[in-house]
Amino acid sequence: MAALADDSAQLLAEARRSLAAGDQDAAMATLRTVLAQTAAAEARAAARVRARGPGWGTPRVAADQRALRSVAAFHLAMLLLARGDSEEADGLAWRFGYAARLSDAVFARRAAPEASEASASETSGVGAFAFDGALPDALFRALRRELGPGSRFWSGTYANAPGFFSYNFPVPARDPRHLVGRVVARLLALAAPLVPAGAASAEVWAHRRGVDGAHQMRGRGVRVLLNC
Protein backbone atom coordinates (compact mmCIF):
# COMPACT_ATOMS: atom_id res chain seq x y z
CA MET A 1 0.00 0.00 0.00
CA ALA A 2 2.89 2.38 0.67
CA ALA A 3 4.06 1.75 -2.89
CA LEU A 4 0.59 2.69 -4.13
CA ALA A 5 0.70 5.96 -2.20
CA ASP A 6 4.11 6.71 -3.70
CA ASP A 7 2.74 5.94 -7.17
CA SER A 8 -0.18 8.32 -6.65
CA ALA A 9 2.20 11.04 -5.46
CA GLN A 10 4.35 10.51 -8.55
CA LEU A 11 1.29 10.76 -10.78
CA LEU A 12 0.28 13.98 -9.06
CA ALA A 13 3.75 15.39 -9.71
CA GLU A 14 3.45 14.27 -13.35
CA ALA A 15 0.14 16.15 -13.66
CA ARG A 16 1.77 19.30 -12.34
CA ARG A 17 4.61 18.95 -14.85
CA SER A 18 2.08 18.57 -17.68
CA LEU A 19 0.27 21.66 -16.47
CA ALA A 20 3.51 23.64 -16.29
CA ALA A 21 4.25 22.56 -19.88
CA GLY A 22 0.84 23.83 -20.99
CA ASP A 23 -0.69 20.40 -21.66
CA GLN A 24 -3.95 20.70 -19.75
CA ASP A 25 -5.50 17.62 -21.38
CA ALA A 26 -2.68 15.39 -20.15
CA ALA A 27 -2.78 16.99 -16.70
CA MET A 28 -6.53 16.43 -16.39
CA ALA A 29 -6.26 12.79 -17.53
CA THR A 30 -3.52 12.12 -14.98
CA LEU A 31 -5.47 13.84 -12.20
CA ARG A 32 -8.49 11.66 -12.96
CA THR A 33 -6.23 8.59 -12.69
CA VAL A 34 -5.02 9.80 -9.28
CA LEU A 35 -8.61 10.31 -8.12
CA ALA A 36 -9.68 6.83 -9.20
CA GLN A 37 -6.57 5.12 -7.85
CA THR A 38 -6.65 6.81 -4.44
CA ALA A 39 -10.41 6.29 -4.04
CA ALA A 40 -9.99 2.57 -4.67
CA ALA A 41 -7.06 2.33 -2.25
CA GLU A 42 -8.95 4.20 0.46
CA ALA A 43 -11.99 1.92 0.01
CA ARG A 44 -9.83 -1.20 0.32
CA ALA A 45 -8.22 0.15 3.48
CA ALA A 46 -11.64 0.97 4.98
CA ALA A 47 -12.87 -2.56 4.13
CA ARG A 48 -9.93 -4.09 5.99
CA VAL A 49 -10.73 -1.98 9.04
CA ARG A 50 -14.36 -3.13 8.98
CA ALA A 51 -13.25 -6.76 8.66
CA ARG A 52 -11.07 -6.44 11.77
CA GLY A 53 -14.02 -5.30 13.85
CA PRO A 54 -14.49 -2.52 16.44
CA GLY A 55 -11.47 -0.88 17.98
CA TRP A 56 -9.40 -0.52 14.83
CA GLY A 57 -8.68 3.00 13.66
CA THR A 58 -8.32 4.24 10.11
CA PRO A 59 -4.90 3.11 8.80
CA ARG A 60 -2.45 5.84 7.92
CA VAL A 61 -2.36 4.71 4.30
CA ALA A 62 -6.05 5.58 3.95
CA ALA A 63 -5.41 9.07 5.33
CA ASP A 64 -2.49 9.51 2.94
CA GLN A 65 -4.61 8.44 -0.01
CA ARG A 66 -7.38 10.81 1.02
CA ALA A 67 -4.90 13.70 1.24
CA LEU A 68 -3.54 12.95 -2.25
CA ARG A 69 -7.08 12.67 -3.59
CA SER A 70 -7.99 16.04 -2.09
CA VAL A 71 -5.02 17.72 -3.81
CA ALA A 72 -5.82 16.05 -7.14
CA ALA A 73 -9.48 17.08 -6.84
CA PHE A 74 -8.49 20.69 -6.17
CA HIS A 75 -6.23 20.90 -9.22
CA LEU A 76 -8.78 19.19 -11.45
CA ALA A 77 -11.54 21.50 -10.23
CA MET A 78 -9.42 24.57 -11.05
CA LEU A 79 -8.80 23.29 -14.57
CA LEU A 80 -12.46 22.45 -15.08
CA LEU A 81 -13.52 25.91 -13.94
CA ALA A 82 -11.03 27.52 -16.31
CA ARG A 83 -12.69 25.55 -19.12
CA GLY A 84 -16.16 26.55 -18.05
CA ASP A 85 -17.22 23.15 -16.69
CA SER A 86 -18.54 24.41 -13.36
CA GLU A 87 -20.93 21.50 -12.74
CA GLU A 88 -18.23 18.82 -12.41
CA ALA A 89 -15.84 21.24 -10.70
CA ASP A 90 -18.42 22.19 -8.07
CA GLY A 91 -19.17 18.52 -7.44
CA LEU A 92 -15.51 17.85 -6.72
CA ALA A 93 -15.15 20.95 -4.57
CA TRP A 94 -18.21 20.21 -2.44
CA ARG A 95 -17.07 16.64 -1.89
CA PHE A 96 -13.81 17.88 -0.39
CA GLY A 97 -15.25 20.56 1.85
CA TYR A 98 -15.15 23.72 -0.28
CA ALA A 99 -18.26 25.81 0.36
CA ALA A 100 -17.69 28.84 -1.89
CA ARG A 101 -15.63 29.96 -4.88
CA LEU A 102 -15.09 32.90 -7.23
CA SER A 103 -17.47 33.44 -10.14
CA ASP A 104 -17.25 31.62 -13.48
CA ALA A 105 -16.12 34.86 -15.16
CA VAL A 106 -13.06 35.05 -12.91
CA PHE A 107 -11.99 31.48 -13.58
CA ALA A 108 -12.47 32.00 -17.33
CA ARG A 109 -10.11 35.00 -17.00
CA ARG A 110 -12.40 37.25 -19.04
CA ALA A 111 -11.55 40.94 -18.85
CA ALA A 112 -14.22 43.52 -18.13
CA PRO A 113 -15.51 44.82 -21.50
CA GLU A 114 -14.11 48.15 -22.62
CA ALA A 115 -12.44 48.70 -19.27
CA SER A 116 -10.17 51.46 -20.54
CA GLU A 117 -13.16 53.53 -21.72
CA ALA A 118 -15.16 53.12 -18.50
CA SER A 119 -15.59 55.94 -16.00
CA ALA A 120 -15.30 55.71 -12.23
CA SER A 121 -19.01 56.44 -11.79
CA GLU A 122 -19.98 53.71 -14.29
CA THR A 123 -17.85 51.08 -12.56
CA SER A 124 -18.16 51.97 -8.90
CA GLY A 125 -19.11 48.40 -8.04
CA VAL A 126 -16.21 46.74 -9.88
CA GLY A 127 -13.02 46.02 -7.96
CA ALA A 128 -10.62 44.75 -10.63
CA PHE A 129 -9.87 45.29 -14.32
CA ALA A 130 -7.60 43.53 -16.80
CA PHE A 131 -5.98 45.28 -19.75
CA ASP A 132 -4.79 43.15 -22.67
CA GLY A 133 -1.84 44.52 -24.65
CA ALA A 134 -1.32 47.32 -22.15
CA LEU A 135 2.48 47.41 -22.38
CA PRO A 136 4.65 48.19 -25.42
CA ASP A 137 6.54 45.10 -26.63
CA ALA A 138 9.94 46.47 -25.56
CA LEU A 139 8.74 47.21 -22.04
CA PHE A 140 7.02 43.84 -21.75
CA ARG A 141 10.16 42.00 -22.91
CA ALA A 142 12.27 43.88 -20.37
CA LEU A 143 9.80 43.03 -17.62
CA ARG A 144 9.77 39.34 -18.58
CA ARG A 145 13.57 39.28 -18.72
CA GLU A 146 13.92 40.78 -15.23
CA LEU A 147 10.99 39.10 -13.47
CA GLY A 148 10.18 35.96 -15.52
CA PRO A 149 10.21 32.55 -13.76
CA GLY A 150 13.78 31.83 -14.90
CA SER A 151 15.22 35.26 -14.09
CA ARG A 152 17.97 36.03 -11.60
CA PHE A 153 15.38 37.81 -9.49
CA TRP A 154 13.73 34.53 -8.50
CA SER A 155 16.98 32.54 -8.29
CA GLY A 156 18.71 35.22 -6.20
CA THR A 157 16.82 37.80 -4.19
CA TYR A 158 13.63 35.77 -3.92
CA ALA A 159 15.07 32.26 -4.16
CA ASN A 160 13.23 31.19 -1.00
CA ALA A 161 10.02 33.13 -1.61
CA PRO A 162 6.75 31.18 -1.93
CA GLY A 163 6.33 32.15 -5.58
CA PHE A 164 5.32 35.79 -5.23
CA PHE A 165 6.51 39.20 -4.04
CA SER A 166 5.01 42.63 -3.53
CA TYR A 167 6.33 46.17 -3.46
CA ASN A 168 4.69 49.53 -2.83
CA PHE A 169 5.53 52.23 -5.39
CA PRO A 170 4.81 55.94 -4.95
CA VAL A 171 2.58 57.60 -7.55
CA PRO A 172 4.16 59.16 -9.50
CA ALA A 173 7.38 57.11 -9.29
CA ARG A 174 10.35 58.89 -7.73
CA ASP A 175 12.67 57.48 -10.39
CA PRO A 176 11.01 57.50 -13.85
CA ARG A 177 13.76 55.16 -15.15
CA HIS A 178 12.83 52.33 -12.79
CA LEU A 179 11.44 49.41 -14.81
CA VAL A 180 8.50 48.57 -12.55
CA GLY A 181 7.87 52.27 -11.99
CA ARG A 182 7.50 52.69 -15.76
CA VAL A 183 5.03 49.79 -15.83
CA VAL A 184 3.00 51.33 -13.01
CA ALA A 185 2.93 54.70 -14.77
CA ARG A 186 1.77 53.09 -18.02
CA LEU A 187 -1.01 51.09 -16.37
CA LEU A 188 -2.20 53.98 -14.24
CA ALA A 189 -2.42 56.14 -17.35
CA LEU A 190 -4.67 53.52 -18.95
CA ALA A 191 -6.76 53.16 -15.82
CA ALA A 192 -6.89 56.87 -14.96
CA PRO A 193 -10.71 57.08 -14.98
CA LEU A 194 -10.85 54.16 -12.55
CA VAL A 195 -8.18 55.26 -10.05
CA PRO A 196 -9.47 56.93 -6.87
CA ALA A 197 -8.69 60.62 -6.59
CA GLY A 198 -5.65 61.29 -4.42
CA ALA A 199 -4.09 57.83 -4.88
CA ALA A 200 -0.52 58.13 -3.62
CA SER A 201 0.91 54.66 -4.19
CA ALA A 202 0.48 51.44 -6.16
CA GLU A 203 1.08 47.99 -4.67
CA VAL A 204 2.84 45.80 -7.23
CA TRP A 205 2.58 42.01 -7.14
CA ALA A 206 4.49 39.51 -9.23
CA HIS A 207 4.26 35.75 -9.16
CA ARG A 208 5.57 32.62 -10.85
CA ARG A 209 2.60 30.37 -10.14
CA GLY A 210 0.40 28.49 -12.56
CA VAL A 211 -3.09 29.60 -13.50
CA ASP A 212 -4.53 27.44 -10.73
CA GLY A 213 -2.28 28.92 -8.07
CA ALA A 214 -3.50 31.07 -5.20
CA HIS A 215 -2.56 34.72 -4.76
CA GLN A 216 -2.35 36.69 -1.53
CA MET A 217 -4.30 39.70 -2.86
CA ARG A 218 -5.88 41.43 0.12
CA GLY A 219 -6.64 44.79 1.66
CA ARG A 220 -7.53 48.02 -0.14
CA GLY A 221 -5.70 50.32 -2.56
CA VAL A 222 -4.45 50.53 -6.13
CA ARG A 223 -2.77 47.28 -7.19
CA VAL A 224 -0.92 46.06 -10.24
CA LEU A 225 -0.51 42.29 -10.77
CA LEU A 226 2.42 41.38 -13.01
CA ASN A 227 2.15 37.96 -14.66
CA CYS A 228 5.48 37.48 -16.43
C-alpha positions in Angstrom: 0.0 0.0 0.0 2.9 2.4 0.7 4.1 1.7 -2.9 0.6 2.7 -4.1 0.7 6.0 -2.2 4.1 6.7 -3.7 2.7 5.9 -7.2 -0.2 8.3 -6.6 2.2 11.0 -5.5 4.3 10.5 -8.6 1.3 10.8 -10.8 0.3 14.0 -9.1 3.8 15.4 -9.7 3.4 14.3 -13.3 0.1 16.1 -13.7 1.8 19.3 -12.3 4.6 18.9 -14.9 2.1 18.6 -17.7 0.3 21.7 -16.5 3.5 23.6 -16.3 4.3 22.6 -19.9 0.8 23.8 -21.0 -0.7 20.4 -21.7 -3.9 20.7 -19.8 -5.5 17.6 -21.4 -2.7 15.4 -20.2 -2.8 17.0 -16.7 -6.5 16.4 -16.4 -6.3 12.8 -17.5 -3.5 12.1 -15.0 -5.5 13.8 -12.2 -8.5 11.7 -13.0 -6.2 8.6 -12.7 -5.0 9.8 -9.3 -8.6 10.3 -8.1 -9.7 6.8 -9.2 -6.6 5.1 -7.8 -6.6 6.8 -4.4 -10.4 6.3 -4.0 -10.0 2.6 -4.7 -7.1 2.3 -2.2 -9.0 4.2 0.5 -12.0 1.9 0.0 -9.8 -1.2 0.3 -8.2 0.2 3.5 -11.6 1.0 5.0 -12.9 -2.6 4.1 -9.9 -4.1 6.0 -10.7 -2.0 9.0 -14.4 -3.1 9.0 -13.2 -6.8 8.7 -11.1 -6.4 11.8 -14.0 -5.3 13.8 -14.5 -2.5 16.4 -11.5 -0.9 18.0 -9.4 -0.5 14.8 -8.7 3.0 13.7 -8.3 4.2 10.1 -4.9 3.1 8.8 -2.4 5.8 7.9 -2.4 4.7 4.3 -6.1 5.6 3.9 -5.4 9.1 5.3 -2.5 9.5 2.9 -4.6 8.4 0.0 -7.4 10.8 1.0 -4.9 13.7 1.2 -3.5 13.0 -2.2 -7.1 12.7 -3.6 -8.0 16.0 -2.1 -5.0 17.7 -3.8 -5.8 16.0 -7.1 -9.5 17.1 -6.8 -8.5 20.7 -6.2 -6.2 20.9 -9.2 -8.8 19.2 -11.4 -11.5 21.5 -10.2 -9.4 24.6 -11.1 -8.8 23.3 -14.6 -12.5 22.4 -15.1 -13.5 25.9 -13.9 -11.0 27.5 -16.3 -12.7 25.5 -19.1 -16.2 26.5 -18.1 -17.2 23.2 -16.7 -18.5 24.4 -13.4 -20.9 21.5 -12.7 -18.2 18.8 -12.4 -15.8 21.2 -10.7 -18.4 22.2 -8.1 -19.2 18.5 -7.4 -15.5 17.9 -6.7 -15.1 20.9 -4.6 -18.2 20.2 -2.4 -17.1 16.6 -1.9 -13.8 17.9 -0.4 -15.2 20.6 1.9 -15.2 23.7 -0.3 -18.3 25.8 0.4 -17.7 28.8 -1.9 -15.6 30.0 -4.9 -15.1 32.9 -7.2 -17.5 33.4 -10.1 -17.2 31.6 -13.5 -16.1 34.9 -15.2 -13.1 35.1 -12.9 -12.0 31.5 -13.6 -12.5 32.0 -17.3 -10.1 35.0 -17.0 -12.4 37.2 -19.0 -11.5 40.9 -18.8 -14.2 43.5 -18.1 -15.5 44.8 -21.5 -14.1 48.2 -22.6 -12.4 48.7 -19.3 -10.2 51.5 -20.5 -13.2 53.5 -21.7 -15.2 53.1 -18.5 -15.6 55.9 -16.0 -15.3 55.7 -12.2 -19.0 56.4 -11.8 -20.0 53.7 -14.3 -17.8 51.1 -12.6 -18.2 52.0 -8.9 -19.1 48.4 -8.0 -16.2 46.7 -9.9 -13.0 46.0 -8.0 -10.6 44.8 -10.6 -9.9 45.3 -14.3 -7.6 43.5 -16.8 -6.0 45.3 -19.8 -4.8 43.2 -22.7 -1.8 44.5 -24.7 -1.3 47.3 -22.2 2.5 47.4 -22.4 4.7 48.2 -25.4 6.5 45.1 -26.6 9.9 46.5 -25.6 8.7 47.2 -22.0 7.0 43.8 -21.7 10.2 42.0 -22.9 12.3 43.9 -20.4 9.8 43.0 -17.6 9.8 39.3 -18.6 13.6 39.3 -18.7 13.9 40.8 -15.2 11.0 39.1 -13.5 10.2 36.0 -15.5 10.2 32.6 -13.8 13.8 31.8 -14.9 15.2 35.3 -14.1 18.0 36.0 -11.6 15.4 37.8 -9.5 13.7 34.5 -8.5 17.0 32.5 -8.3 18.7 35.2 -6.2 16.8 37.8 -4.2 13.6 35.8 -3.9 15.1 32.3 -4.2 13.2 31.2 -1.0 10.0 33.1 -1.6 6.7 31.2 -1.9 6.3 32.2 -5.6 5.3 35.8 -5.2 6.5 39.2 -4.0 5.0 42.6 -3.5 6.3 46.2 -3.5 4.7 49.5 -2.8 5.5 52.2 -5.4 4.8 55.9 -5.0 2.6 57.6 -7.6 4.2 59.2 -9.5 7.4 57.1 -9.3 10.4 58.9 -7.7 12.7 57.5 -10.4 11.0 57.5 -13.8 13.8 55.2 -15.1 12.8 52.3 -12.8 11.4 49.4 -14.8 8.5 48.6 -12.6 7.9 52.3 -12.0 7.5 52.7 -15.8 5.0 49.8 -15.8 3.0 51.3 -13.0 2.9 54.7 -14.8 1.8 53.1 -18.0 -1.0 51.1 -16.4 -2.2 54.0 -14.2 -2.4 56.1 -17.4 -4.7 53.5 -18.9 -6.8 53.2 -15.8 -6.9 56.9 -15.0 -10.7 57.1 -15.0 -10.8 54.2 -12.5 -8.2 55.3 -10.0 -9.5 56.9 -6.9 -8.7 60.6 -6.6 -5.7 61.3 -4.4 -4.1 57.8 -4.9 -0.5 58.1 -3.6 0.9 54.7 -4.2 0.5 51.4 -6.2 1.1 48.0 -4.7 2.8 45.8 -7.2 2.6 42.0 -7.1 4.5 39.5 -9.2 4.3 35.7 -9.2 5.6 32.6 -10.8 2.6 30.4 -10.1 0.4 28.5 -12.6 -3.1 29.6 -13.5 -4.5 27.4 -10.7 -2.3 28.9 -8.1 -3.5 31.1 -5.2 -2.6 34.7 -4.8 -2.3 36.7 -1.5 -4.3 39.7 -2.9 -5.9 41.4 0.1 -6.6 44.8 1.7 -7.5 48.0 -0.1 -5.7 50.3 -2.6 -4.4 50.5 -6.1 -2.8 47.3 -7.2 -0.9 46.1 -10.2 -0.5 42.3 -10.8 2.4 41.4 -13.0 2.1 38.0 -14.7 5.5 37.5 -16.4 
